[in-house]
């Protein structure tokens, strides 16, 4: 402490006499108190010693202003002097007290002037404000925290005091009601935020001490006591004034009283939660639940009806039904009993093996069905079973497990009597075999018919071919006769020369040779003999060509499927039938190169022959026959067109019928075009006709290049003709 603060005391409080009672009185005071006379501290009670942290002896050496920090000492000194003034009665003063440990304590001092032994002194009382300020700070923090909790909470909350004035209106309440806090704080008509007319809220009723039975006058059964808080209530109702779109809102609300430490009611707090969506969801859930219950009732009724219908169906089903467990029948319908002729109409109790013709058949079906049924898979099988009279029944069976989760529940069997079907099937198979044999015979007959038609055509051509061959053969024969005479004359002439050579050439011999030479006309022989040989060679070539054309036409050495040029076949066929054509028509060829076609060339040549011969027969007088060919996509076509009489629609419809002919009786078989149509169909092709009366006819044959299709059905040629 500074030395100037330790001035001697002008009086002492420890002197004997009546004044010695003052320290005792001060020590009895619980408020920190000390005494000074403007200088050092004269006395301090125990409460002051505890506050300052000093002993009495140490504290008596302090100047009274040294109790605070240096910044406050002048003020404390001035305060002490003001207290010593007779007119002085200064107010209390706050200062920072410095304890013996260097800590600071916020205190409030209050000094009063007293006289001791005729000397003025100051009795100073100290009130420690540190705890009070700590409590106040804590209360302030708690108040701020509560405000933050209320204002920042997600639940709409408001607080009213006992006079029904709003003291708190948080942000969530602003969002819920659309009313700002500054509009509502301090107001009593806050009901306007919730209702269109004046009425108390639950918080109002709690402040007014309204009981539960009175609450029901406003909320009916929507409000009940809270199970969490005493004297609190909660409820849920609809607030039409709180618009959400076109409707109001459903709110769940709670209200509780607020009391002071003495338990006196000072207000109420109410929270509100918007449960509109939950309420709608519950209503929707209720609606769906009601619908579901109704649907369940309807479905139950339907299921009951279905069960009855199923039972009726099983009993009256045209298919036999039975249920087996552990190898025995536990249920069957009437149809099953009828199929097997069971006495009494029931198979219940019978062993499954009793339905089989033999134990081997039963074991075979068991080995087939057991693995599949164990996997939950159905079994379908047909076999012979035994009728009750011992006869055999051919039945179709379908089996499936009764419960896939419990294989011990057995299996259901659907049984259908197909004995008549099996007999019909056997008959059909037998008939099919007979039809196949008949088809084979028909094919043989068709081949024979084809060969017969071919032979008839060849026979018809025989005269023309013979005529064609006779011409070259005639002049070859004539030439050979002349050649024979020429050779005899030449031999005679040569013999004469040989005879003359042996005898020497005399005049007589030379005359003889000259006579022979003149008689054989040697000069003529020299001129005619080469020409005769040339004509003979030409005749033989013509014969060879005719024979080759006949060979190409018949293809006797090529009877199998092969690739052939249809233009070549058409040319050879034309040469064979030329005797039929050359006197009736002029032949015009318009043939384009064709790719090799897989075919039976001899049969197609026969088709060409029939078409060309028919074309010549259709011409009255002399006309024109045009032979054409071409390709399109994967097809080739050959066309025979004539300028003959043509055909009407009725003839065109029947032209390919067997034995149909427009020729006089005895002039045609009616098989030519029918067989031609069959041959073209065999090649996977078709014949198309274009004709009109008086305008001639045209037959176009379409053949696929690759031959007839083996898969995928028939091919369709392109084009319209």
TORFI-515224 format. One record per residue (C-alpha): x, y, z. Coordinates in steps of 0.02 Angstrom, whole numbers, plus 50000, padded with zeros to 5 digits. Layout:
N
XYZ/...
END
This chain:
721
500005000050000/500635018049974/501335026050131/500185041050123/498715029350147/499345023850318/498975040050414/498685037450601/496915034950659/496105049250749/495145037050856/495165018950901/493735006850910/494614995251031/494685006851181/493765001251335/492165008951386/490535010251298/491385012551133/492144995151146/490444987951107/490474994450928/491674981050861/490594967750940/489054974950857/489914975950687/490544958050704/488764952350731/488204959850565/488194947050422/488444960450290/490274964350252/490634980650346/492164991050384/492495008150468/493695021950422/493915040450461/494525045750290/496175036250309/496635018350359/495305005550396/494925005750580/493944989750593/493164976250480/491944962850530/492204944350489/491074945250335/492184959050265/493754949250308/493064934250209/492614945450061/494324954050057/495304938450101/496374947550231/496594946050417/496024960050533/497794965850572/498284966350390/496704975250339/496894988750475/498504994150389/497594997550224/497005014650171/495165012650137/495365017949953/496665004049928/495244991149930/494954994249742/496074994849590/497105010249551/495855016749425/494475016849557/495475023349706/495195041949670/493335039149658/493305028849818/494325042349909/493105055549848/491645044849903/492385043150078/492635061750093/490845064750036/490245052850172/491265062350307/490475078750257/489085083750376/487965087250230/488475071850137/487325056950111/487945050449944/487095036049853/487805018749843/489325015949734/489915000949634/491754996649622/492954982449586/493604975649754/495374968249748/495514952849861/497094946649945/497254933749804/497184947149668/495414942649615/494124955849580/492384956149652/491024967849595/490324975949753/489114989649798/489645000349947/488535011450051/489365023450174/488605032950321/489385046350433/489435042350621/490275051150769/491435041850888/492215051351031/491775067450945/492665061850787/491725058850621/491915041250549/491155031850404/490345014850421/490385006450250/489334991250206/489794980450053/488604970149952/489444957349840/488624959249669/489634945549580/488434931449624/486934942449589/487654947449420/488074929149383/486294924349423/485624938649319/486784934049175/486254916049188/484424921049191/484714932149041/485564917948948/484194905948995/482904918748939/483814921148774/483974902348754/482134900048788/481734913548662/482844904848534/482044888148573/480304895348557/480654906548406/481774894248316/480764878748353/479904869848206/478274868748304/477134883748300/477104890748477/476384906048564/476354911548748/475074922448838/475164930149011/473804929549142/472984944649059/472834935048895/474144945848811/475334937648687/477134937748750/477894925748622/477404921848441/478754911448354/479224910148170/478324893648147/476744901748213/476984915948088/477124903247946/475604893548007/474434908348032/475184921147914/475214933748058/476904941748102/477524942348281/477544961448291/475694961248245/475244949348386/476394953448534/475474962348673/473764959348594/472304949948669/471264947148511/472474934448440/470964923148408/470834932048239/472324921848178/471324905648202/469454909448190/468264920348092/467324924748252/467854928148431/468074912848537/469364907348666/470844896248624/471424881848732/472764892948812/471414905648860/470394892248945/471914885949042/472294903649103/470454905349153/470524888649244/469174880649136/468894862249177/468784847649055/466894846649052/466834865149008/468154862748873/467004850448787/465754864348758/467004871548633/467954856148573/466754841748610/467804825848621/469254833148521/470194838448680/470834827248820/472044829148967/473864827348922/474744811848985/476414820948988/476064836949086/474974840649235/473514852449204/473934852349018/472754847548877/472944841848697/471764839848552/471534839248365/470214848248263/469894857148100/470204875848082/469254881947928/469974899647942/471754893147914/471644891547726/472704878947633/472144880747455/470244879647455/470134871247625/470634874547805/471904864847908/471904851048034/472954855648188/473584845348333/473764857348479/474344856648659/474214869748797/475024870048969/474984882549113/476504893149159/476824896149344/478074906349445/479184898649580/477794901049707/476604891049597/475564905849546/474824905249369/475684918249262/475144912749088/475004898148966/475964891048818/475134882948668/475924873148526/475104869248359/475614856448227/474894855848053/474294837748030/473254841047875/474284829547765/474284815947896/472424818247921/472124817347734/473244802147725/472274794247868/470634798547785/471284791547621/471934776447714/470254774447798/469394776047631/470554763247554/470344752047705/468464753147689/468624749747504/469804735447543/468614728447672/467194729947548/468284722147414/468784708247534/466964705147573/466554705047388/468044694047349/467624682647493/465874680947426/466574678147252/467844665847322/466464656647413/465484656047251/467044650847157/467374637047282/465604630947260/465754632447071/467434623547077/466704609647180/465244608447058/466454609146911/467554595546984/466074584747017/465274587346847/466844589746744/466944579346585/468724575046637/469074562646775/469864570546930/470624562047081/471754566647227/473034554147288/474084553947446/475354540747496/474854530247346/472984529947387/471484539247317/470734551747441/469504560347323/468764557547150/467354564647045/465934555546959/466764556246788/468284546546850/467144533246922/466214532446756/467824531146655/468434516046754/466704509046791/466984509446979/465594501447081/464754513847197/465514528447102/466984530447222/468834526447212/469234532747388/470374520547476/470934511947316/472804510247285/473494519347134/474254503047072/472494495647052/472224506446896/473674498946797/473714483846684/475314477646766/476524481646906/477824485846773/476694499446701/476424506746875/478294506846910/478664514946741/477454529346775/478134531346951/479914532946885/479294545946759/478174556446873/479054556247042/480594566746995/479544580046907/478244581147045/479644582747174/480214598447080/478454605447072/478334602046885/476754595146802/476744577946721/475844573946559/475774556146496/474704544146393/474634525446423/473504510346439/472574508146605/471364495146667/469464496446671/468564488346817/467984474546698/469794470946652/469784479046480/471114491446427/470834510146420/471974522346331/471994537946441/472874554646445/473454559846619/474014576646686/474694577146864/475274591346976/475694592647160/474324598747277/475514609947376/477244614447312/477774618847491/477164602247560/477444587547445/476624575947571/474964584147523/474924572447373/474494575747192/472974579547084/472694568946928/471664573946776/471164558646675/470324558546504/469744543046413/470524543646239/470234525446192/469134530046043/470374543445993/471784530545999/470774518645893/470384532645771/472214537545771/472724519545734/471444519045594/472094535645527/473874529045530/473284513545439/472334524345315/473834535545295/474904520445253/473604514945127/473524532645055/475424532745040/475344516244947/473934523244838/474954538844804/476414528044756/475324518444636/474574534644570/476314541544543/476774525844448/475164527344348/475544545744315/477284541244258/476544527844146/475254540344084/476644552844054/477634539743960/476064534843864/475754552943816/477564554543769/477464538843663/475854545043586/476694561443544/478194552343474/477044540943374/476124556143309/477804563343256/478434547043182/477694550343009/478434567843001/480124561643064/480064547342939/479654559842801/481104570842855/482274555942859/481604548642692/482084564242595/483954562842632/483864543942632/483004544442459/484314554642373/485714545642466/484984529042401/484814535942225/486564542642234/487194525942296/486334517042147/487134529242028/488764527242121/488594508342103/488374510041914/489814522341907/490904510742005/490474496041890/490914506541738/492514512241820/492934494341865/492584488941685/493664503141622/495044498641743/494924480341690/495104485841508/496644495841551/497354481141644/497004469541496/497764481941376/499284483741486/499564464841482/499414463941292/500234480041251/499324494741179/498924491241002/497774500740887/496394488740920/496624490041106/496654508641102/495044508441001/494244496841127/494744507941273/494104523241184/492444514541157/492324510041341/492814527541394/491494534741282/490184522641343/490484526441529/490514545241496/492094547541596/492034566341591/490294566241663/490834553941799/492244565241849/491054579641866/489564570541944/490464558742063/491104572142186/489404580642185/488544564242219/489694560742365/489404578342433/487514576342424/487644559642511/488684567342651/487394581242669/485964568742678/486864558442807/487204574442910/485344578642903/484914561242963/486204562843101/485474579843152/483704572843159/484284558243264/485254570143379/483734581343400/482694566343443/484004561343569/484074578943644/482194579543650/481994562843740/483574564543847/483614545743862/485354546543935/484954560744058/483434555544160/483974563044329/483934580844395/485294591144318/485714608744261/485164612144082/484974626643960/483114628243921/483494637643759/484434622243696/482984610843744/481774622743656/482834622643498/482974603643492/481104601743525/480724613843383/481794603543264/480874587643314/479154595143283/479654605943135/478684594643016/477104599443115/477514617943109/478384622442947/476834620242840/475714629742963/476704644443031/478254654943024/479304652743182/480054668543258/481364666243395/481644679543528/482754669743645/483854678243774/485324669943864/484724659644012/485674653244163/485774634344190/484184628044272/484074613044388/482724602444307/482194586344221/482614592344045/481694578343952/480064582244042/480204600944009/480574597043825/478944587443822/478064602943891/478844613643754/478324600643622/476514600643683/476444619643681/477224621243507/476124607443432/474554615143512/475064632143444/475194625043267/473514616243286/472704632643342/473194641143178/471944639943035/472894641942873/474614649542901/475134660443046/476554665043161/477274656043314/478414666443424/479624657943544/480304669243683/481324667043841/482024678043979/482474679644164/481784689244313/482504688344489/482884669944521/481694663544387/481784659644202/480304659444084/479934651943912/478454658343812/477554650743661/476384663243576/475304659643422/474204669843308/472834656643310/471004656843355/471224660343542/470114654043686/468594660443779/468554661343970/467644644743992/468974635443891/470354644643985/469624638744153/469664620544096/471194620343986/472274610944111/470954598144160/471414580044117/470554573343960/469834590543915/470104594543731/469374606043600/469934594743458/468734582943367/468494565443436/469994554643396/471124569643364/471754572443542/471854564143713/471634579943820/473154575043922/474494586143845/474204602243944/473664592744100/475304583044103/476264598844058/475474607744206/475974593144322/477754593244255/477944612044285/477204610444460/478444596544496/479824608844454/479104621544578/478504632844435/476884637544353/476074640244182/475164656344148/473954658844004/473504674443907/472174672443772/470654680143693/469524673843552/470224678843382/471834686043458/472874670443483/473574662943641/475184663943741/475824651143868/477234656843983/478154643744086/479014650144247/480384638944321/481484643144475/483324642844431/483794633244589/482464620044562/480934616344671/480994622444852/481324608944982/480894619945133/479764634745167/478344629645052/477994634644872/478894648744784/477924662544698/478574668444528/478684687244498/477664696944370/475884695044315/476194684144161/
END
